[in-house]
Amino acid sequence: MYFHREGRRIIFVTLAIVLAIYAAMIFCVDNWTFFHGLFMVILLLSWAAVSLFFRIPRRVFTNDPDQLIAPADGTIVAIEEVMEKEYIKEECMMISIFMSGTDVHVNRYPCDGVVEYAKYHRGNYFVASYPKSSDLNERTTVGLKLKNGQKIVLRQVAGTMARRIVCYAHENEQVCQNQEMGFIKFGSRVDIFVPKTFQINVDLQDKVRNAMTPIALIAPPKHQE
């Protein structure tokens, strides 16, 4: 396990604050009580919790050109047919992955492709599990064209706690399956929009892991069937 670069500064700063408070207490408190010790334990646990938000565990990635691999850790909270209005602009299947505070927060590309569209949207901070959060919350949208010409959309959605979305996508960039796409600090939601011909391999409330769990089988374009 290692810590993601997006969190290293936060981890260092929070540790420095904890150590500064500890040093100040050593110089200022003559008689330590149970409550002084409890206070320091709480500070250390808080620092450890912040650090775990940015952990990246060592994993054996699933590399399969015929499958979409989960772009995020979390729980499947929605699988539904929707109109994707921003990039694909047609009826699609949307798979939503809710990232809790204990999930790994890095996001990855589910397949190889070319980034044709990347845009950041300001928005609200409703609870990420709220169905309309995909359209109303702060978010980034990444449109990806697959090698077979089909298109998918990846959308990072901020939530109540997540107030910082990081997206590394650049238009006209060639990307690879399981390559880092971005990071949502302190958890939230990732939506993936796919053609209706794709075979969905997950169900509601399934737990998925980024770069490991296949979530959909890539179907060939209709004219190739």
Buried (B, 14 or more C-beta within 10 A) or exposed (E): EEBBEBBEEBBEEBBEEBEEEEEEBEEEEEEEEEEEEEBBEEBEEEBEEBBBBBBBEEEEEBEEEEBBBBBBBBBBBBBEEBEBEBBBEEEBBBBBBBBBEEBBBBBBBBBBBBBBBBBEBEBEBBEBBBEEBBBBBBBBBBBBBBEEEBBBBBBBBBBBBBEEBBBBBEEEBEBEBBEBBBBBBBBBBBBBBBBEBBEBBBEEEBEBBBBBBBBBBBBEEEEEE
